[in-house]
């Protein structure tokens, strides 16, 4: 990959302002084309037209002196004054490839020395940086050299020791350095004051009470345990029944009727729709309580008017009892 150089004041250059934004975009495309194909700034007319899109755009670039006409071809104005030539780019690529080859040969030589047999050859930061630069240059510039592999350790002598170390662990896994520890730094042993956490004692659930026979709680208990959906998934049905019967638990709600509705609704759902019967019942009753609270109460009926015996005579009382229309039809 090659690069082109653009002045950071390009946006305000008089030539650019005179050419316009469309022409500037085409000109930058031509610059990158010249750098990619190492043409030293020369572009044939057909390629220039395909990059610019219209001949009018090319004419604007020529008028603004961003392009120069040279017979049937065009040349980016002063391209070689600001960008390396084809010869310079190829020479730099060849030099980087040569440096990479020397580094590889030195690495192989270091591996072959007797004192390094069975050891990992360490590469310092400067050598690694030079290698990365050379590798990037080869990838960018078209050199034939492939990226270098990292040095691999030889296990001809160290393998038995590692196997012994692995055998000391039940899982066969090696010890790992603590997080944040650097290579070569001493590993601090665990603090002696640290004590293992004590396991929590297992708790035994309280026995579930069975409500007394004939009580409201017993009727709820029988409705829960006798339901083929709610019974198997409801834990502590006796405790739940007693809590549902507590005074003021669900005002305005017929709890027994709602339990039967809940069981009938759950029976029509797919298997496993409810997994916790206790939670499902409490949610069902809570919604029933909300509906009861939001339902408007009917207005109290007015009492029928009944005449008192002291207000009328005996004739009036006889009329009221027999349904006769006496005394002018008044009650």
TIGUMAR-836835 format. One record per residue (C-alpha): residue number from 0; x, y, z. Coordinates in Angstrom, 1 decimal. Each point is the difference from the previous one (the first is absolute). Layout:
N
+-------+--------+--------+--------+
: marmi :      u :      v :      w :
+-------+--------+--------+--------+
:   NUM :      X :      Y :      Z :
...
+-------+--------+--------+--------+
***
This chain:
331
+-------+--------+--------+--------+
: marmi :      u :      v :      w :
+-------+--------+--------+--------+
:     0 :    0.0 :    0.0 :    0.0 :
:     1 :    1.3 :    3.4 :   -0.9 :
:     2 :   -1.0 :    3.4 :    1.4 :
:     3 :   -0.6 :    3.5 :   -1.5 :
:     4 :    0.8 :    3.3 :    1.7 :
:     5 :   -2.6 :    2.7 :    0.3 :
:     6 :    0.6 :    3.5 :    1.5 :
:     7 :   -2.2 :    0.7 :    3.0 :
:     8 :   -0.8 :    3.4 :   -1.7 :
:     9 :   -1.2 :   -1.6 :   -3.1 :
:    10 :   -3.7 :    0.8 :    0.8 :
:    11 :    0.8 :    3.8 :   -0.4 :
:    12 :    2.4 :   -0.1 :   -2.9 :
:    13 :   -1.0 :    2.4 :   -2.8 :
:    14 :    0.2 :   -2.8 :   -2.6 :
:    15 :   -2.3 :   -2.2 :    2.0 :
:    16 :   -2.5 :    2.8 :    0.6 :
:    17 :    0.1 :    0.7 :   -3.7 :
:    18 :   -0.5 :   -3.7 :   -1.0 :
:    19 :   -2.9 :   -0.7 :    2.4 :
:    20 :   -0.8 :   -2.9 :    2.2 :
:    21 :   -1.0 :   -2.5 :   -2.7 :
:    22 :    3.3 :    0.6 :   -1.8 :
:    23 :    2.0 :   -0.3 :    3.2 :
:    24 :   -1.5 :   -3.4 :    0.8 :
:    25 :    1.0 :   -1.2 :   -3.5 :
:    26 :    3.5 :    1.4 :    0.4 :
:    27 :    0.5 :   -1.9 :    3.3 :
:    28 :   -1.1 :   -3.2 :   -1.7 :
:    29 :    2.6 :    0.6 :   -2.7 :
:    30 :    2.6 :    0.6 :    2.7 :
:    31 :   -0.7 :   -3.4 :    1.6 :
:    32 :    0.0 :   -1.7 :   -3.4 :
:    33 :    3.4 :    1.3 :   -0.8 :
:    34 :    1.4 :   -1.1 :    3.4 :
:    35 :   -1.6 :   -3.4 :   -0.2 :
:    36 :    1.3 :   -0.8 :   -3.5 :
:    37 :    3.3 :    2.0 :    0.3 :
:    38 :   -0.7 :    2.0 :   -3.1 :
:    39 :    2.1 :    3.1 :    1.1 :
:    40 :   -3.2 :    2.1 :   -0.3 :
:    41 :   -0.8 :   -1.0 :   -3.6 :
:    42 :   -3.6 :   -1.0 :   -0.9 :
:    43 :   -1.3 :   -1.0 :   -3.3 :
:    44 :   -3.1 :    1.8 :   -1.3 :
:    45 :   -2.3 :   -3.0 :    0.2 :
:    46 :    0.8 :   -0.7 :    3.7 :
:    47 :   -0.2 :    3.7 :    0.8 :
:    48 :   -3.5 :    0.2 :   -1.5 :
:    49 :   -1.1 :   -3.1 :    2.0 :
:    50 :    1.3 :    1.6 :    3.2 :
:    51 :   -1.5 :    3.4 :   -0.6 :
:    52 :   -3.3 :   -1.2 :   -1.5 :
:    53 :   -0.4 :    3.0 :   -2.4 :
:    54 :    2.4 :    1.7 :   -2.4 :
:    55 :   -1.2 :    3.3 :    1.4 :
:    56 :    1.6 :   -0.9 :    3.4 :
:    57 :    3.3 :   -0.7 :   -1.7 :
:    58 :   -0.1 :    3.3 :   -1.8 :
:    59 :   -0.5 :    1.8 :    3.3 :
:    60 :    3.1 :   -1.7 :    1.4 :
:    61 :    2.1 :    0.9 :   -3.0 :
:    62 :   -1.3 :    3.6 :    0.2 :
:    63 :    0.9 :    0.2 :    3.7 :
:    64 :    3.4 :   -1.5 :   -0.8 :
:    65 :   -0.5 :   -3.0 :    2.2 :
:    66 :    0.5 :   -2.2 :   -3.1 :
:    67 :    2.4 :    0.5 :   -2.9 :
:    68 :   -0.7 :   -1.2 :   -3.5 :
:    69 :    2.8 :   -1.9 :   -1.7 :
:    70 :   -1.2 :   -1.1 :   -3.4 :
:    71 :   -2.6 :   -2.8 :    0.5 :
:    72 :    0.8 :   -0.3 :    3.7 :
:    73 :   -0.4 :    2.0 :    3.1 :
:    74 :    2.4 :    0.6 :    2.9 :
:    75 :   -0.7 :    1.1 :    3.6 :
:    76 :    1.6 :    3.4 :    0.3 :
:    77 :    3.3 :   -0.2 :    2.1 :
:    78 :   -0.7 :   -3.7 :    1.0 :
:    79 :    3.7 :   -0.9 :    0.4 :
:    80 :    0.6 :    3.2 :    2.0 :
:    81 :   -2.1 :   -1.3 :    2.9 :
:    82 :    0.0 :   -3.8 :   -0.5 :
:    83 :    2.7 :   -2.6 :   -0.5 :
:    84 :    0.7 :   -1.3 :   -3.4 :
:    85 :   -0.5 :   -3.6 :   -1.2 :
:    86 :    3.7 :   -0.7 :    0.2 :
:    87 :    0.1 :    1.3 :    3.7 :
:    88 :   -2.9 :   -2.1 :    1.0 :
:    89 :    1.4 :   -3.2 :   -1.5 :
:    90 :    3.4 :    0.6 :    1.5 :
:    91 :   -1.5 :    0.5 :    3.5 :
:    92 :   -2.0 :   -3.2 :   -0.4 :
:    93 :    3.1 :   -2.0 :   -1.0 :
:    94 :    2.0 :    1.4 :    2.9 :
:    95 :   -2.8 :   -1.0 :    2.5 :
:    96 :   -0.2 :   -3.5 :   -1.5 :
:    97 :    3.8 :   -0.3 :    0.4 :
:    98 :   -0.1 :    1.1 :    3.7 :
:    99 :   -2.7 :   -2.6 :    0.6 :
:   100 :    2.0 :   -2.7 :   -1.6 :
:   101 :    3.0 :    0.8 :    2.1 :
:   102 :   -2.0 :    0.0 :    3.2 :
:   103 :   -1.5 :   -3.4 :   -0.9 :
:   104 :    3.5 :   -1.4 :   -0.7 :
:   105 :    1.3 :    1.4 :    3.4 :
:   106 :   -3.0 :   -1.6 :    1.8 :
:   107 :    0.6 :   -3.4 :   -1.5 :
:   108 :    3.7 :    0.3 :    0.8 :
:   109 :   -0.8 :    0.8 :    3.7 :
:   110 :   -2.3 :   -3.0 :    0.2 :
:   111 :    2.7 :   -2.3 :   -1.3 :
:   112 :    2.7 :    1.0 :    2.6 :
:   113 :    0.6 :   -2.7 :    2.7 :
:   114 :   -0.7 :    2.3 :    2.9 :
:   115 :   -3.5 :    0.8 :   -1.4 :
:   116 :   -1.0 :   -3.6 :   -0.7 :
:   117 :   -3.2 :   -0.7 :    1.8 :
:   118 :   -0.5 :    3.6 :    1.1 :
:   119 :   -2.3 :    2.7 :   -1.3 :
:   120 :    1.8 :    2.7 :   -1.8 :
:   121 :   -1.1 :    3.3 :    1.4 :
:   122 :   -0.4 :    3.0 :   -2.4 :
:   123 :    0.5 :    3.5 :    1.4 :
:   124 :   -2.4 :    2.8 :   -0.7 :
:   125 :    2.2 :    1.7 :   -2.6 :
:   126 :    0.4 :   -3.1 :   -2.0 :
:   127 :   -3.7 :   -0.8 :    0.1 :
:   128 :   -0.8 :    3.5 :   -1.0 :
:   129 :    2.4 :   -0.2 :   -3.0 :
:   130 :   -1.6 :   -3.4 :   -0.9 :
:   131 :   -3.5 :    1.5 :    0.1 :
:   132 :    1.1 :    2.9 :   -2.2 :
:   133 :    1.6 :   -2.3 :   -2.5 :
:   134 :   -3.0 :   -2.3 :    0.0 :
:   135 :   -2.4 :    2.9 :   -0.5 :
:   136 :    2.3 :    1.3 :   -2.8 :
:   137 :   -0.1 :   -3.3 :   -1.8 :
:   138 :   -3.7 :   -0.2 :    0.3 :
:   139 :   -0.4 :    3.6 :   -1.2 :
:   140 :    2.6 :    0.1 :   -2.7 :
:   141 :   -0.4 :   -3.3 :   -1.8 :
:   142 :    3.1 :   -1.8 :    1.3 :
:   143 :    0.0 :   -3.7 :   -0.3 :
:   144 :    0.9 :   -0.6 :    3.6 :
:   145 :   -2.8 :   -1.4 :    2.2 :
:   146 :   -0.6 :    1.2 :    3.6 :
:   147 :    2.4 :   -1.6 :    2.4 :
:   148 :   -1.3 :   -2.6 :    2.5 :
:   149 :    0.8 :    0.6 :    3.7 :
:   150 :    2.9 :   -2.1 :    1.4 :
:   151 :   -1.2 :   -3.4 :    1.3 :
:   152 :    1.6 :   -1.5 :    3.1 :
:   153 :    1.6 :   -3.4 :   -0.2 :
:   154 :   -1.2 :   -2.5 :    2.7 :
:   155 :    2.8 :   -2.5 :   -0.4 :
:   156 :    1.4 :    0.5 :    3.5 :
:   157 :   -2.7 :    1.9 :    1.9 :
:   158 :   -2.9 :   -2.3 :   -0.8 :
:   159 :    0.6 :   -2.5 :    2.8 :
:   160 :    0.2 :    2.7 :    2.6 :
:   161 :   -3.3 :    1.5 :   -1.2 :
:   162 :   -1.6 :   -3.4 :    0.1 :
:   163 :    1.0 :   -0.4 :    3.6 :
:   164 :   -1.4 :    3.4 :    0.8 :
:   165 :   -3.2 :   -0.8 :   -1.7 :
:   166 :   -0.3 :   -3.4 :    1.9 :
:   167 :    0.0 :    1.9 :    3.3 :
:   168 :   -3.4 :    1.5 :   -0.9 :
:   169 :   -3.1 :   -2.2 :    0.0 :
:   170 :   -1.4 :    1.6 :   -3.1 :
:   171 :    3.3 :    0.0 :   -1.9 :
:   172 :   -0.2 :    3.8 :   -0.4 :
:   173 :    3.1 :    2.1 :    0.6 :
:   174 :    0.2 :    2.7 :    2.5 :
:   175 :   -0.8 :    3.4 :   -1.3 :
:   176 :    1.5 :    3.2 :    1.3 :
:   177 :   -2.3 :    2.4 :    1.8 :
:   178 :   -1.7 :    2.7 :   -2.0 :
:   179 :    2.3 :    3.0 :   -0.5 :
:   180 :    3.2 :   -1.9 :    0.7 :
:   181 :    2.8 :    0.8 :   -2.5 :
:   182 :    2.3 :   -2.6 :   -1.5 :
:   183 :    3.0 :   -0.5 :    2.1 :
:   184 :   -1.4 :    1.6 :    3.1 :
:   185 :   -0.3 :   -2.0 :    3.2 :
:   186 :   -3.4 :   -1.4 :    0.7 :
:   187 :   -1.3 :    1.0 :    3.5 :
:   188 :   -1.3 :   -2.9 :    2.0 :
:   189 :   -3.6 :    0.2 :    1.3 :
:   190 :   -0.5 :    1.9 :    3.2 :
:   191 :    0.1 :   -2.2 :    3.1 :
:   192 :   -2.9 :    2.0 :    1.5 :
:   193 :   -2.3 :   -0.9 :   -2.8 :
:   194 :   -2.4 :   -2.7 :    1.3 :
:   195 :   -2.2 :   -2.1 :   -2.2 :
:   196 :   -3.7 :    0.9 :    0.0 :
:   197 :   -2.1 :   -2.2 :    2.3 :
:   198 :   -2.7 :   -1.8 :   -1.8 :
:   199 :   -3.5 :    1.1 :    1.0 :
:   200 :   -2.0 :   -2.6 :    2.0 :
:   201 :   -2.8 :   -1.7 :   -1.9 :
:   202 :   -3.4 :    1.3 :    1.0 :
:   203 :   -2.9 :   -2.4 :    0.5 :
:   204 :   -3.4 :    1.4 :   -1.1 :
:   205 :   -2.7 :    0.2 :    2.6 :
:   206 :   -2.7 :   -2.7 :   -0.1 :
:   207 :   -3.1 :    1.1 :   -1.9 :
:   208 :   -3.1 :    0.2 :    2.3 :
:   209 :   -3.3 :   -1.5 :   -1.0 :
:   210 :   -2.9 :    2.2 :    0.9 :
:   211 :   -2.7 :   -1.3 :    2.2 :
:   212 :   -2.9 :   -1.8 :   -1.7 :
:   213 :   -3.0 :    2.2 :   -0.8 :
:   214 :    1.9 :    3.2 :    0.3 :
:   215 :    0.2 :    2.5 :   -2.9 :
:   216 :    3.7 :   -0.6 :   -0.3 :
:   217 :   -0.7 :   -3.8 :   -0.3 :
:   218 :   -2.4 :    0.7 :   -2.9 :
:   219 :    2.8 :    2.0 :   -1.8 :
:   220 :    2.5 :   -2.7 :    0.8 :
:   221 :   -2.2 :   -2.7 :   -1.5 :
:   222 :   -0.6 :    2.2 :   -3.1 :
:   223 :    3.8 :    0.4 :   -0.5 :
:   224 :    1.1 :   -3.5 :    0.6 :
:   225 :   -2.9 :   -1.5 :   -1.8 :
:   226 :    0.7 :    2.0 :   -3.2 :
:   227 :    1.9 :   -2.1 :   -2.5 :
:   228 :    2.0 :    3.0 :   -1.2 :
:   229 :    0.5 :    2.1 :    3.2 :
:   230 :    0.5 :   -2.9 :    2.4 :
:   231 :    3.3 :   -1.4 :   -1.4 :
:   232 :    1.7 :    3.4 :   -0.4 :
:   233 :   -1.1 :    1.8 :    3.2 :
:   234 :    2.3 :   -0.3 :    3.0 :
:   235 :   -1.4 :    0.3 :    3.5 :
:   236 :   -3.7 :    0.0 :   -1.0 :
:   237 :   -1.1 :   -0.1 :    3.7 :
:   238 :    2.1 :    3.1 :    0.9 :
:   239 :   -1.2 :    1.8 :   -3.1 :
:   240 :   -3.7 :   -0.8 :    0.8 :
:   241 :    0.3 :    1.4 :    3.5 :
:   242 :    1.6 :    3.2 :   -1.3 :
:   243 :   -2.6 :    0.5 :   -2.6 :
:   244 :   -2.7 :   -0.3 :    2.6 :
:   245 :    1.6 :    2.7 :    2.3 :
:   246 :   -2.3 :    2.9 :    0.8 :
:   247 :    0.3 :    2.8 :   -2.6 :
:   248 :    2.3 :   -2.0 :   -2.3 :
:   249 :   -2.1 :    0.4 :   -3.2 :
:   250 :   -3.0 :    2.3 :    0.8 :
:   251 :   -2.9 :   -0.3 :   -2.4 :
:   252 :    1.4 :   -3.2 :   -1.6 :
:   253 :   -1.6 :   -3.5 :    0.2 :
:   254 :    3.3 :   -1.8 :    0.5 :
:   255 :   -1.4 :   -3.5 :   -0.4 :
:   256 :   -1.8 :    0.9 :   -3.3 :
:   257 :    3.1 :    1.7 :   -1.4 :
:   258 :    2.1 :   -3.1 :    0.9 :
:   259 :   -2.4 :   -2.2 :   -2.0 :
:   260 :    0.1 :    2.5 :   -2.9 :
:   261 :    3.8 :    0.0 :    0.1 :
:   262 :    0.2 :   -3.8 :   -0.1 :
:   263 :   -2.5 :   -0.2 :   -2.9 :
:   264 :    1.9 :    2.6 :   -2.0 :
:   265 :    3.4 :   -1.7 :    0.6 :
:   266 :   -1.4 :   -3.4 :   -1.1 :
:   267 :   -0.6 :    1.5 :   -3.5 :
:   268 :    3.6 :    1.2 :   -0.4 :
:   269 :    3.0 :   -1.9 :   -1.3 :
:   270 :    1.8 :   -2.3 :    2.4 :
:   271 :    2.5 :    1.9 :    2.1 :
:   272 :   -1.6 :    3.4 :   -0.5 :
:   273 :    0.0 :    0.5 :    3.8 :
:   274 :    3.0 :   -1.4 :    1.8 :
:   275 :   -0.5 :    1.5 :    3.5 :
:   276 :   -3.6 :   -0.4 :    1.1 :
:   277 :    0.3 :    2.1 :    3.1 :
:   278 :    1.3 :    3.0 :   -2.0 :
:   279 :   -2.7 :   -0.5 :   -2.6 :
:   280 :   -2.8 :   -0.1 :    2.5 :
:   281 :    1.2 :    3.1 :    1.8 :
:   282 :    0.3 :    1.9 :   -3.3 :
:   283 :   -3.5 :   -1.2 :   -1.0 :
:   284 :   -1.6 :    1.2 :    3.3 :
:   285 :    1.9 :    3.3 :   -0.2 :
:   286 :   -1.6 :    0.8 :   -3.4 :
:   287 :   -3.4 :   -1.1 :    1.3 :
:   288 :    0.4 :    2.5 :    2.9 :
:   289 :    0.9 :    2.8 :   -2.4 :
:   290 :   -3.1 :   -0.8 :   -2.1 :
:   291 :   -2.2 :    0.0 :    3.1 :
:   292 :    1.4 :    3.3 :    1.1 :
:   293 :   -0.5 :    1.6 :   -3.4 :
:   294 :   -3.6 :   -1.2 :   -0.4 :
:   295 :   -2.5 :    2.7 :    0.9 :
:   296 :   -2.2 :   -0.8 :    2.9 :
:   297 :   -3.8 :    0.0 :   -0.7 :
:   298 :   -1.9 :    2.8 :    1.6 :
:   299 :   -2.0 :   -1.0 :    3.1 :
:   300 :   -3.7 :   -0.7 :   -0.7 :
:   301 :   -2.5 :    2.5 :    1.4 :
:   302 :   -2.3 :   -1.3 :    2.7 :
:   303 :   -3.7 :   -0.3 :   -0.9 :
:   304 :   -2.3 :    2.5 :    1.7 :
:   305 :   -2.2 :   -1.6 :    2.5 :
:   306 :   -2.6 :    2.1 :    1.8 :
:   307 :   -0.1 :    0.1 :    3.7 :
:   308 :   -3.3 :   -0.8 :    1.8 :
:   309 :    0.2 :    3.2 :    1.9 :
:   310 :    0.0 :    2.2 :   -3.1 :
:   311 :   -3.4 :   -1.1 :   -1.3 :
:   312 :   -3.3 :   -1.1 :    1.2 :
:   313 :   -1.4 :   -3.5 :    0.0 :
:   314 :   -1.6 :    0.5 :   -3.4 :
:   315 :    3.4 :    0.9 :   -1.5 :
:   316 :    1.5 :   -3.1 :    1.4 :
:   317 :   -2.8 :   -2.2 :   -1.4 :
:   318 :    0.5 :    1.7 :   -3.4 :
:   319 :    3.8 :   -0.7 :    0.0 :
:   320 :   -0.6 :   -3.7 :    1.0 :
:   321 :   -2.8 :   -0.7 :   -2.5 :
:   322 :    1.4 :    2.1 :   -2.9 :
:   323 :   -3.0 :    2.1 :   -0.2 :
:   324 :    0.0 :    3.6 :   -1.3 :
:   325 :   -1.7 :    1.9 :    2.7 :
:   326 :    0.5 :    3.5 :    1.4 :
:   327 :    0.5 :    1.5 :   -3.4 :
:   328 :    2.6 :   -2.5 :   -1.1 :
:   329 :    2.7 :    1.2 :    2.4 :
:   330 :    2.1 :   -2.5 :    1.9 :
+-------+--------+--------+--------+
***
